[in-house]
Amino acid sequence: MSVAAGAAVRFSVNGHAVVADGPGSRRLLDVLREDLGLTGTKEGCGEGECGACSVLVDGRVVDSCLVPLCQIDGCDVRTIEGLADDARLGSLRAAFLASGSVQCGFCTPGMLASAAAFLESGTAPTDAAVREAIAGNLCRCTGYTKIVEAIQGAIQGEDAGAPGGGEGERTATAADLSWAAGTDDIGEAVPVAPSRRPVVAEPATLAEAMRFLAASPHRPVAGGTDVMVALASGAWDDAVPLLDLWGLDELRGIRIENDTLVLGSLTTYADLRNSVLVREHVPALAEMAAAVGAAQIQNRGTLGGNVVNASPAGDALPLLLATDAEIVAGSVRGERPIPATAFWTGYRRTALQPDELVVRIRVPLTPGRQTAFRKVGTRRAQAIAKASIAVSWRQGPDGAWHDVRVALGAVADRAIRAPRTEAWLEGRRPSAEAADEAARVVAGEIAPIDDVRSTAEYRRAVVGRVLRRIVLEAVYP
């Protein structure tokens, strides 16, 4: 069906039924703040980098600035105003207050949402685990030490049978964080503020989605981590309707089929990280997924979206090139496989036809093949790559490398292979001398540019150094 302005979206917020009547492409953040009066959720960057707008959707932390209203139909949303309805989650707020983790308070609602998701995951509250859980939330005032201590204190206090984490602290009550929009279930639709937003087509099946594309131009949207930013910035024509793919389970799933790892295009980074099959057969894919943003992005961003977005810095792209992956496109005319080496045709351009969708990605599982992935950014987390590299090979009985693949990101107008470097490494045994020479060859093969993220000189140097390290690690594991 095609969902335009005026269509009703039914969901719950903090345990209260909501029927929202308005554009399906409106941001969840705007619905919460402007239409429901839940102003505890803040807007910071509007691009999914700061975490100020973090909320829980069906128990998973997400950036509400990147979630279109249409994808919340039937979901349970929890904001800062509703956290104290659960005594366990209220203990987090008490721990934040007691430990002095709050200063200006702007980041606190999103930080508490991430902390609540971490608490409910049951993960042991080690320092590293807590820091990863809040990696998607920026704090400019307090710093993270007190915040980490507060989260650990809340969890350890619970384990000791004392919610709130210490003598003299009190557990927050529902009255402390009451829902600003009221406490009664909403029987009539809440009017969603009008805005210049495209209508949304919401197909019930993959076949229906393909019919939409065959009939007229649509902009597919999956997790929304790129599309919603483009809409908010005015970089997308509002007259072109969106095609919501998020509800199509036909595009989900991870399985082994005929010695091939098959990944549905809606496979999220969180799915890749958590998949036993991925970690067993292509662990570099799980490592790559762990380096993409933080939990808010990993819970929404999809492999298919990364592929179609076609950014030269796309994290998954070098790995798909290095593993000889195949991108399967589908339309009303049928399916066709496209080798990853032929899929990206230029800057943010692909081999897809206007009526095609990426339906799955196939990664062949060659016996004995090893794969390594490295990404270099401004910081260890939440960084767009200055350069990235994926290398795969089979090691023969004599220790020599065979079927070598070297793929690079963010050093050209698209993700590329490095054939000269591959040819030089082919048949050679890894050694310190080979590592040095491979670094020289790859640095001479690429022609990166200077841009806002880095310089050509730095990219050449860092790609060479990282390849050198990968070869050395094969010598000295």
Summary of the structure (lengths in Angstrom):
residues: 477
radius of gyration: 23.8
end to end distance: 54.8
largest distance: 73.4
contacts: 1649
relative contact order: 0.09
helix: 36%
strand: 21%
